[in-house]
């Protein structure tokens, strides 16, 4: 599935609409270069889940837990991992297989820790604020309602 965003606000709106379809235990892998919009989309997902605080990229902490929404949001950033053992020291399994939604930025840093079932989301810059957002389910991740994710101007 391919969506187009023409602004940060549209990226947030796509994240909010996606959040309405998420369920406990869902794992989302965010792909894209630095500045592609991974954290912006995550902010939209957080808002859609009812998170009221500001969501920052957890680059230096590896994990931020936001549990004030309709279900917890576990926001991982694996960019600075030295090895996968760091994740197991954080009891990562409790989060990835828990009662919330896990969003993982830079999943390629610990591919062996990725669950079998996930939704891959790639953000591709197509201009200053424009992004192509591709959603690809893996391992039996359920089909999403594409119409509910589309907005005017999306392709």
C-alpha positions as CSV (number, residue, x, y, z in Angstrom):
1,X,0.0,0.0,0.0
2,X,1.3,3.4,-0.9
3,X,0.3,6.7,0.6
4,X,1.4,10.3,-0.2
5,X,2.0,13.0,2.3
6,X,2.5,16.6,1.3
7,X,3.3,18.0,4.7
8,X,4.2,17.1,8.3
9,X,0.6,17.7,9.2
10,X,-0.5,15.1,6.6
11,X,2.1,12.6,7.9
12,X,0.7,13.1,11.4
13,X,-2.9,12.5,10.1
14,X,-1.8,9.3,8.3
15,X,-0.3,8.1,11.6
16,X,-3.5,9.0,13.5
17,X,-5.6,7.0,11.0
18,X,-3.2,4.1,11.1
19,X,-3.4,4.1,15.0
20,X,-7.2,3.4,14.8
21,X,-6.4,0.1,13.1
22,X,-3.7,-1.0,15.5
23,X,-4.1,-3.8,18.0
24,X,-2.2,-4.9,21.1
25,X,1.0,-6.7,20.1
26,X,1.4,-5.0,16.7
27,X,5.0,-4.3,15.7
28,X,5.7,-1.5,13.2
29,X,9.2,-1.3,11.6
30,X,10.0,2.2,10.4
31,X,12.4,2.4,7.5
32,X,14.0,5.5,6.0
33,X,17.0,7.7,6.1
34,X,17.7,10.4,8.8
35,X,15.0,13.1,8.4
36,X,12.7,10.9,6.3
37,X,9.8,11.4,8.8
38,X,9.9,8.2,11.0
39,X,9.5,10.2,14.2
40,X,6.8,12.4,12.7
41,X,4.7,9.4,11.6
42,X,5.3,8.0,15.1
43,X,4.0,11.2,16.6
44,X,0.8,10.8,14.6
45,X,0.4,7.2,15.7
46,X,0.9,8.3,19.3
47,X,-1.7,11.0,19.0
48,X,-4.1,8.5,17.4
49,X,-3.5,6.1,20.4
50,X,-4.3,8.9,22.8
51,X,-0.8,9.7,24.0
52,X,-0.9,13.3,25.3
53,X,2.8,14.0,25.9
54,X,5.3,15.0,23.3
55,X,6.9,12.1,21.6
56,X,10.6,12.4,20.9
57,X,12.9,10.0,19.1
58,X,14.4,7.7,21.8
59,X,17.8,7.8,20.1
60,X,19.8,8.0,23.4
61,X,17.5,5.8,25.5
62,X,16.7,3.1,23.0
63,X,13.1,2.8,24.3
64,X,10.5,5.3,25.4
65,X,7.2,4.0,26.9
66,X,4.1,6.0,26.5
67,X,1.3,4.4,28.5
68,X,-1.4,7.1,28.8
69,X,-3.3,6.2,25.6
70,X,-5.9,3.5,24.8
71,X,-3.0,1.1,24.8
72,X,0.7,1.5,25.4
73,X,3.1,2.8,22.8
74,X,6.6,1.3,22.9
75,X,8.9,3.5,20.8
76,X,12.2,1.9,20.1
77,X,15.2,3.4,18.3
78,X,17.8,0.8,17.6
79,X,20.2,3.2,15.8
80,X,22.8,3.3,18.6
81,X,22.7,-0.4,19.6
82,X,26.1,-1.9,19.9
83,X,24.6,-5.4,19.8
84,X,21.3,-7.2,20.2
85,X,22.1,-8.2,23.8
86,X,21.3,-4.6,24.8
87,X,17.7,-5.3,23.8
88,X,17.4,-8.4,25.9
89,X,18.9,-6.6,28.9
90,X,16.0,-4.1,28.5
91,X,13.5,-7.1,28.6
92,X,12.5,-6.2,25.0
93,X,10.4,-9.3,24.7
94,X,8.0,-8.0,27.3
95,X,7.3,-5.0,25.1
96,X,7.4,-6.6,21.6
97,X,5.0,-9.3,22.7
98,X,3.1,-7.3,25.2
99,X,-0.2,-5.4,25.4
100,X,0.8,-2.4,23.3
101,X,2.1,-1.2,19.9
102,X,5.8,-1.3,19.3
103,X,7.3,1.1,16.8
104,X,10.9,0.4,15.9
105,X,13.2,2.9,14.1
106,X,16.3,1.5,12.6
107,X,15.3,-2.2,12.8
108,X,18.2,-3.3,10.6
109,X,20.6,-2.8,13.6
110,X,19.2,-5.9,15.3
111,X,17.4,-7.9,12.6
112,X,17.6,-11.1,14.6
113,X,15.3,-9.5,17.3
114,X,12.5,-8.7,14.8
115,X,9.4,-10.8,15.4
116,X,8.0,-12.9,12.5
117,X,4.8,-10.8,12.1
118,X,5.1,-7.1,11.6
119,X,4.1,-4.1,9.4
120,X,7.0,-2.5,7.6
121,X,6.6,1.2,6.9
122,X,9.1,2.9,4.6
123,X,9.2,6.7,4.4
124,X,10.7,8.0,1.2
125,X,11.3,11.8,0.8
126,X,9.8,13.2,-2.4
127,X,10.4,16.9,-1.8
128,X,11.0,19.2,1.2
129,X,7.9,18.1,3.2
130,X,6.6,15.5,0.8
131,X,6.8,11.8,1.6
132,X,5.8,8.5,0.0
133,X,4.8,6.1,2.7
134,X,4.8,2.5,1.8
135,X,3.2,-0.1,4.1
136,X,4.1,-3.7,3.7
137,X,2.7,-6.5,6.0
138,X,4.9,-9.5,6.8
139,X,4.4,-12.9,8.5
140,X,0.6,-12.8,8.4
141,X,0.2,-9.2,9.7
142,X,-3.5,-8.5,9.0
143,X,-4.8,-6.6,6.1
144,X,-5.4,-2.9,6.8
145,X,-8.3,-0.9,5.5
146,X,-6.6,1.1,2.8
147,X,-9.6,3.4,2.3
148,X,-9.5,4.5,5.9
149,X,-5.8,5.4,5.5
150,X,-6.2,7.4,2.3
151,X,-6.9,11.1,2.4
152,X,-7.7,13.6,-0.3
153,X,-4.6,13.9,-2.6
154,X,-3.2,10.5,-1.7
155,X,-2.4,8.1,-4.5
